[in-house]
Every structure is written in C-alpha cells, then in structure tokens.
Amino acid sequence: MKVRVGATTDIGRVREGNEDSYLVLEPLYVVADGMGGHRGGEVASSLALETVQGMFERREGSLAEQVAEANRAVFDRSQNDRSVSGMGTTLTAAQVDGNRVHLVHVGDSRAYLLRGGELTQITEDHTLVHRMVMEGEITPEEAETHPHRSILTRALGVDQTIQVDEGDIEVVPGDRLLLCTDGLTGMVPEGQIREIALETPDPQEAVEKLIKVANRAGGIDNITAVILDFEDDGGGPGATKESTIPQQPTMERPIPPAAPPNRSDITIVGAPIPEPPPEASVSPARTPPPRTDRPAGRRTERSRPGSRRVGRKVGIWTGVTLAIVVLGVVGLRLYLDSQWFVGVSNGRVAIFRGVPAEVGGFELHSVVVETSIPAEQAESIGFYRGLPDGITADDRAGAEAIVESIREDVARFEQSTP
C-alpha cells in the first residue's frame, strides 16, 4: 500500500502563537493541540511529539506506550517548571502497517475516514459535552452551542497516568484519512470538510484548502491537518512510499482538562471507496489584449477632460478604500462585542467580552464582571486549570452559567476538603 501525505499547520487569525504540533515520520503521523497559555501549550504539544518520536525511532514500546511516556514527560515538566504549570495537550496518532492503521487518541483532536464518498469520524471526543450527550443529558444539537463544549475530560500531562483510546482500521486503495485539531472542526462544518476532501485529489492541496477555509470562517484557533491517501502500488503488503513532507513538530489552545472517564473504543468502519477521479485540467485564464482601435488624435483632444475623470476616479477609489477600512474596524468591533469568555482578573474569576488574545500589544477583550471567586481555588479543580487562558461562551448568559458552575464546584470542593 502506497501512502501519499499532505500536512500543514497555521496560527489562525486570533492567536499570538501556534500551540499545535504535528509529526510526519513515515509510517507514523501525529497531531497535537497544546493548552495552558502560549508558552505552556507550545511546550506541551512539542514535548509530547518529541517524546513519541524519540521512542519510535529507538523502537521502544508500542504506540500506546509511547503516548503514555509522552504523558509522563509533559506532566513532570508541568510539575517542575512553574512557568508552564497546568499545561497539557491532546494527541491523535496513526501508525500505518500495510493495509492496517493503528490509532491512538486522547482529547478532542480528531481522525476522520473518507470512504465511498462518506466522511466518518473514527475517534471519540474526550469532552464534557460529549459525555453529557452519551449519558442523555443533552442532545447533539445542544452540545454544539453548550457553554462547556471546550472543556476536556482527558488530556496528556494533566495526571501522572493517562487512559488512551486505541484501535485498528483496515484501509483499502482510495481511502483518505484526516487527522486534525479542533481549530479546523470548530470552524468548518463536517459537510464542508467532506466536500473539500472529495474535490481535491492532491493531499497537500487539500490540507491547505482546509486551513484557508477555517481562516475565512474566523480562524479563532490554531489549525492543523494531516491527510493520508492510500493507493495500491502493486508491491507486497506493507509497501509504502516515503512522504515528501518533512517531520515538523510546530505548535494550540487553552482547554481546561478533567479526570479521565471510562474508556471508549475507536469505531471501525468498512465498505471500500472507489479511486478518486483524475484531476480536471484547467486552462489558465487568458487576459484580453489591450484595445488599439482608438485614434491617437482623439485621445489628445480629450486629454484634459480625461485628466479630470482620472482625478474623480482617484477620489472615488480613495473613498472606497477608506470605507472598507472603516467597515473592517466596525466589523471587528462588532465581532469582539459578540464574543464572551470566563477568565482571571486581579486573581479572581471574571467575565470578559472579546477574545482571550492580544494583537500588537492591544488586548482584544475587556472585563465586564469581576466575581469574588478566588481564581486559585477554581484552578485547583481539574475542569478549570486552563481558566487563565479563558473558557469561551456563546453569550453573556453562557459566561454567567460557567461562573455559576465554577462557584458551585468551588463550594463543593471546599466542603469535601477536611
């Protein structure tokens, strides 16, 4: 089985740094989404992939054992370095062995399989809202807008030990596997991801299109995507083609983790998919030749009025440009005014309007309500360790609901502490 690979990562349009990482080290492919602030998230995701890469190259342990060791490495660094305390990372890995792919997964990054024109998520999100859906507390539709949808229930580096999901899928020629962080899935609907994956045969072009679409949708998070295309190369089982994408741990996103729930297995899907159609050839657009049928004397006779028209056109375009700039500023202001999150102000839990980021030294948020809840007490609870980086909400009511949950959890925690 031959494997063609496309991979890329992007900072997005809001974040100041890229806390995502990815690894392409044939036959191992991994994405990771760091959390714990710019430095913490970057360290967590890159350290996790460096650990996995080192053990893989030394042929030490299984993929699950390599991920478990990465968890210990991130946890130990978090405990010993106060500047990255509380950091963690998601991780979704695929190891190809002939026509079988072994998957190991922790967090809310995802793996998708495109087969027969259908896109299927084959990993399970380790999030609070997904658990609530599975337990029947909310519907999948309610989960999409739930104020706690960004809260993880499992992540590397949060505890000394980690429970991973792992499983195997069998691939056939024509299958396409997508590994991605939630900077993509949080911005682009699955239907649109499917369309791009179907319409773009080249894997590198496909990941670049996905990143571009996510940025056009707002790009509020770092975005990473790795695509594996499986083709029959006529060789024996296990034959592969080395990727032209270099190994590249790069660096995402503050998410408050929690204690791990019960294990859930990776779903295995079947049904072969036909080979993708060949790329349609597109001729470059032709630029029409300049018109030359105008008499030279006529242009001379109208030179002065023409100059006035040029002046008017310059004035018009200047006005249009200024209008675009003004509309852009107004649009950004309206967007920021519609965004809400819960974070920390003066050592206390607070509600903010805007996004938890800075651009050119300017904060894109402001405090609306500063509560009396000590942030340190909230951060001591697993769900809220990422509080300093912000927990996003759909609106002010959602932010207030998060604050009330924090208040109740802190109270319960104090009651249970002797």
C-alpha positions in Angstrom: 0.0 0.0 0.0 1.4 3.4 -1.0 0.7 6.4 1.2 0.7 10.0 -0.1 0.8 12.6 2.6 -0.2 16.3 2.9 0.4 18.2 6.2 0.3 21.8 7.4 -0.4 24.0 10.4 -1.4 27.6 10.8 -1.5 30.1 13.6 -5.0 31.3 12.6 -6.3 34.8 12.8 -6.6 35.5 16.5 -3.9 33.6 18.5 -0.5 35.2 19.0 1.4 31.9 18.8 0.9 28.4 17.4 0.4 25.8 20.1 -0.4 23.0 17.7 2.2 20.4 16.6 2.3 17.7 14.0 4.7 14.9 13.2 5.2 13.2 9.8 7.7 10.4 10.3 6.7 7.6 7.9 4.9 5.3 8.9 3.9 7.4 11.9 1.6 10.5 11.7 0.5 12.6 14.7 -1.3 15.8 15.5 -1.3 17.5 19.0 -3.1 20.6 20.3 -1.4 22.2 23.3 -3.1 24.1 26.1 -2.0 26.2 29.1 -1.2 29.6 27.5 1.0 30.4 24.6 4.2 29.1 26.2 2.6 26.2 28.1 0.6 24.9 25.1 3.6 25.2 22.8 5.9 23.3 25.2 3.2 20.6 25.9 2.5 19.7 22.3 6.1 19.8 21.1 7.4 17.9 24.1 4.8 15.2 23.6 5.7 14.7 20.0 9.4 14.8 20.7 8.9 12.0 23.3 6.9 9.9 20.9 9.3 10.5 18.1 12.3 9.5 20.2 10.8 6.3 21.4 9.5 5.4 17.9 13.0 5.9 16.3 14.5 3.8 19.1 11.8 1.2 18.6 10.9 1.3 22.3 7.4 0.1 23.2 4.0 0.2 21.4 2.4 3.4 20.2 0.2 3.4 23.2 3.2 3.1 25.5 5.0 5.9 23.7 1.9 8.1 24.2 1.9 7.1 27.9 5.5 8.1 28.2 4.8 11.4 26.5 2.1 12.0 29.1 4.6 11.5 31.9 7.1 13.8 30.2 4.6 16.6 29.9 3.2 16.0 33.5 6.7 16.0 35.0 7.7 19.2 33.2 4.5 20.9 34.3 5.2 20.0 37.9 8.8 21.1 37.9 8.5 24.3 35.8 6.1 26.9 37.3 6.2 28.9 34.0 4.3 26.0 32.3 2.3 24.7 35.3 -1.0 23.2 34.3 -0.1 22.7 30.7 -1.4 19.7 28.7 -2.1 18.6 25.1 -4.4 16.5 23.0 -2.8 13.8 20.7 -4.2 11.8 17.8 -1.7 9.4 16.2 -1.9 6.9 13.2 0.7 4.3 12.5 0.5 2.6 9.1 1.4 -1.1 8.7 0.5 -2.3 5.2 -3.3 -2.1 4.9 -3.9 -1.6 8.6 -3.7 1.6 10.6 -3.3 1.6 14.3 -4.9 4.7 16.0 -4.1 6.1 19.5 -6.2 9.0 20.7 -6.5 11.4 23.7 -8.5 14.7 23.7 -10.7 16.4 21.1 -8.4 16.4 18.1 -10.0 14.0 15.6 -9.4 11.3 13.0 -11.8 11.0 10.0 -12.0 8.3 7.3 -13.3 9.3 3.8 -14.6 6.2 2.1 -17.2 5.7 -0.6 -17.9 9.5 -0.6 -18.8 9.4 3.1 -16.8 11.1 5.9 -16.8 9.3 9.2 -15.3 10.5 12.5 -13.5 7.4 13.9 -12.3 8.9 17.2 -14.4 10.0 20.1 -14.1 13.5 21.6 -13.0 13.4 25.2 -15.0 16.5 26.2 -17.6 17.2 28.9 -20.4 17.9 26.4 -19.8 14.6 24.6 -20.0 12.7 27.8 -23.3 14.6 28.6 -24.6 13.6 25.2 -23.7 9.9 25.7 -25.4 10.0 29.1 -28.5 11.5 27.6 -28.3 14.8 29.5 -28.2 16.9 26.3 -28.8 16.4 22.6 -26.0 16.6 20.0 -27.6 19.8 18.7 -27.4 21.3 22.2 -23.8 20.2 22.5 -22.8 22.4 19.6 -23.7 25.6 21.5 -23.2 24.4 25.1 -21.1 26.8 27.2 -18.8 24.0 28.4 -18.2 22.4 24.9 -14.5 23.3 25.1 -13.8 21.5 28.4 -11.8 18.4 28.0 -12.2 15.3 30.1 -8.9 13.7 29.1 -5.6 15.3 28.0 -1.9 14.4 28.2 0.1 15.9 31.0 -2.8 16.5 33.4 -2.2 13.5 35.6 0.6 11.0 36.1 -1.2 8.3 34.2 -3.4 8.5 31.1 -6.0 6.3 29.6 -5.8 6.2 25.8 -8.3 5.1 23.1 -6.6 2.7 20.6 -7.8 0.5 17.8 -7.1 -0.6 14.3 -8.8 0.1 11.0 -8.3 -1.7 7.7 -7.7 0.6 4.7 -8.2 -0.1 1.0 -7.0 1.8 -2.0 -8.9 5.1 -2.4 -9.3 5.6 1.4 -8.3 9.0 2.8 -7.5 9.5 6.5 -7.6 13.0 8.0 -6.0 13.9 11.4 -6.8 17.4 12.6 -7.0 19.6 15.6 -10.3 21.3 16.7 -9.1 24.6 15.1 -10.4 23.0 11.9 -13.5 21.2 13.2 -14.5 24.1 15.3 -14.6 26.4 12.3 -15.6 24.2 9.3 -18.7 22.0 9.3 -18.1 18.3 8.5 -20.1 18.6 5.3 -17.7 21.3 4.0 -14.7 19.2 5.1 -16.1 16.3 3.1 -16.7 18.4 0.0 -13.1 19.7 0.1 -11.7 16.3 0.7 -13.7 14.9 -2.2 -13.0 17.7 -4.7 -9.2 17.9 -4.0 -7.3 14.8 -5.0 -3.8 16.1 -4.0 -3.4 15.7 -0.2 -1.2 18.7 0.2 -3.5 20.9 -1.7 -6.4 19.5 0.3 -4.9 20.4 3.7 -4.1 23.9 2.5 -7.6 24.4 1.3 -9.0 23.3 4.7 -6.7 25.7 6.5 -7.8 28.5 4.2 -11.5 27.8 4.8 -11.0 27.7 8.5 -9.3 31.1 8.5 -12.0 32.5 6.3 -14.6 31.3 8.9 -12.8 33.3 11.6 -9.6 31.4 12.4 -10.1 31.9 16.2 -7.8 28.9 16.9 -4.6 27.4 15.6 -5.3 24.9 12.8 -3.5 21.7 11.9 -4.4 19.0 9.4 -2.6 15.9 8.1 -4.1 13.8 5.2 -3.0 10.3 4.3 -4.1 8.9 0.9 -3.9 5.1 0.4 -3.1 3.8 -3.0 -2.3 0.4 -4.5 1.4 0.5 -5.6 1.5 -3.1 -6.9 4.0 -4.0 -4.2 3.7 -6.6 -1.4 1.8 -6.0 1.8 3.3 -3.2 3.8 4.9 -1.4 0.9 4.8 2.3 1.4 6.1 5.5 -0.2 8.1 7.9 2.0 6.4 11.2 2.4 7.9 14.3 0.9 6.6 16.3 3.9 9.4 16.7 6.5 8.9 15.8 10.1 7.8 19.1 11.7 6.8 19.4 15.3 5.5 23.0 15.3 2.8 24.2 17.9 -2.6 25.5 20.4 -5.2 26.1 22.6 -6.1 26.6 26.2 -8.7 24.0 27.3 -9.4 23.1 31.0 -9.0 19.4 31.4 -10.5 17.0 33.9 -10.2 13.5 35.3 -10.5 10.7 32.6 -13.8 9.0 32.1 -14.3 5.3 31.2 -12.6 4.1 28.0 -14.4 4.2 24.7 -13.1 2.3 21.7 -12.3 3.7 18.3 -15.1 2.9 15.8 -14.1 0.7 12.9 -15.8 1.3 9.6 -15.9 -0.7 6.4 -17.1 -0.5 2.8 -14.5 0.2 0.1 -14.3 3.5 -1.7 -13.5 3.9 -5.4 -10.4 5.5 -6.6 -10.7 9.3 -6.8 -11.2 10.7 -10.3 -8.2 12.3 -12.1 -7.7 16.0 -11.6 -9.6 18.0 -14.2 -7.2 20.0 -16.4 -7.9 23.7 -16.2 -6.5 26.1 -18.8 -5.1 29.4 -17.4 -7.4 32.3 -17.9 -6.5 34.4 -20.8 -6.1 38.2 -20.5 -7.8 40.0 -23.4 -5.3 42.1 -25.4 -5.4 45.9 -24.9 -7.6 47.8 -27.4 -5.7 49.6 -30.1 -8.5 50.8 -32.3 -8.8 54.2 -30.7 -7.4 57.1 -32.8 -4.4 58.8 -31.3 -5.7 62.2 -32.2 -8.9 61.6 -30.3 -7.1 60.8 -27.1 -5.1 64.0 -27.5 -8.2 66.1 -28.0 -9.8 64.7 -24.8 -6.7 64.8 -22.6 -7.9 67.5 -20.3 -11.4 66.1 -19.6 -9.7 62.7 -19.3 -7.4 64.1 -16.6 -10.4 65.3 -14.7 -12.0 61.9 -14.9 -8.8 60.3 -13.6 -8.9 62.8 -10.7 -12.5 61.8 -10.0 -11.7 58.1 -10.1 -8.8 58.6 -7.7 -11.2 60.4 -5.3 -13.8 57.6 -5.7 -11.3 54.8 -5.0 -9.8 56.7 -2.1 -13.3 56.9 -0.6 -14.0 53.3 -1.3 -10.7 52.3 0.4 -11.5 54.4 3.5 -15.0 52.9 3.6 -13.5 49.4 3.5 -11.1 50.2 6.4 -13.9 51.8 8.4 -16.2 48.8 7.8 -13.3 46.4 8.8 -12.8 48.3 12.1 -16.5 48.4 12.7 -16.8 44.7 11.8 -14.0 43.7 14.2 -15.6 45.8 16.9 -19.0 44.1 16.4 -17.3 40.7 16.3 -15.4 41.3 19.6 -18.6 42.7 21.2 -20.3 39.4 20.4 -17.6 37.2 22.0 -17.6 36.2 25.7 -15.3 34.2 27.9 -14.5 33.5 31.5 -11.0 34.2 32.7 -9.0 35.7 35.6 -8.8 39.4 36.6 -6.9 40.6 39.7 -6.7 37.0 41.0 -10.5 36.4 40.7 -12.8 34.7 38.3 -14.2 37.2 35.8 -16.4 37.5 32.8 -14.8 39.1 29.7 -16.2 40.5 26.5 -14.0 39.8 23.5 -11.5 37.1 22.8 -8.6 36.0 25.1 -5.8 37.4 22.9 -3.6 40.4 22.2 -2.7 41.9 18.8 0.2 44.3 18.6 0.1 44.8 22.4 -3.6 45.7 22.4 -5.9 43.4 24.3 -8.9 42.2 22.4 -11.1 41.9 25.5 -12.3 43.9 28.5 -13.6 42.9 31.9 -17.4 43.1 32.4 -17.8 41.4 35.8 -15.2 40.5 38.3 -16.6 38.0 40.8 -15.5 37.3 44.4 -14.4 33.7 43.5 -10.6 33.3 44.0 -9.1 32.1 40.7 -6.6 29.9 42.6 -9.4 27.8 44.1 -11.1 27.4 40.8 -7.8 26.4 39.0 -7.2 23.7 41.7 -10.2 21.8 40.2 -9.3 19.8 37.1 -12.0 21.2 34.9 -10.8 24.8 35.3 -7.0 24.5 35.2 -7.0 26.4 31.9 -9.0 29.3 33.4 -6.2 31.8 32.9 -6.4 31.2 29.2 -10.1 31.7 29.0 -13.2 29.4 28.8 -15.2 30.6 25.8 -19.0 31.1 25.9 -21.6 31.8 23.2 -23.0 34.9 25.0 -23.1 36.6 28.4 -25.7 34.2 29.7 -23.4 31.3 28.8 -20.5 33.0 30.6 -22.6 33.6 33.6 -23.6 29.9 33.6 -19.9 28.9 33.5 -19.3 31.2 36.5 -22.1 29.6 38.5 -20.7 26.2 37.7 -17.3 27.3 39.0 -18.9 28.8 42.1 -20.8 25.6 42.8 -17.8 23.4 42.2 -15.5 25.5 44.4 -18.1 25.3 47.2 -18.4 21.5 46.8 -14.6 21.2 46.8 -14.3 23.3 50.0 -16.9 21.1 51.7 -15.2 17.9 50.7 -11.8 19.2 51.9 -11.1 18.3 55.6 
